[in-house]
Amino acid sequence: MVSKLIGKGSFAKVYLATRKENNQQYAVKAFSKTFMQQQHKGFESLLNEIRIMRKIDHPNVLKLHEVHETVNSVYFVIDIVHGGELL
């Protein structure tokens, strides 16, 4: 269940989501396919990010839990991090 927009960047929007089965909160990073098609190596970069994130398993790095695709978007379900922006 997606509840609200929590961030917006150059390539994606990030939403707060809660898994209904256990009330676990996640961040859902939504990429527009239209926007990615307009970028140089947009889809290649996105696939590379998926490959890298699937290989990483470390307590200090965000974990990629799921990837979903619709006609218009690609969604990453990742760990939620509270406390502000990382600059």
NORURQUI-V448745 format. One record per helix or strand of 3 or more residues. SS is the DSSP state (helix for helix, strand for strand). FROM is the first residue (numbers start at 0). LEN is the number of residues. Records with the same first field share a line. If there is no record, write none. Layout:
SS: FROM-LEN ; FROM-LEN
This chain:
strand: 1-7 ; 11-7 ; 24-8 ; 63-6 ; 72-7
helix: 32-6 ; 41-14
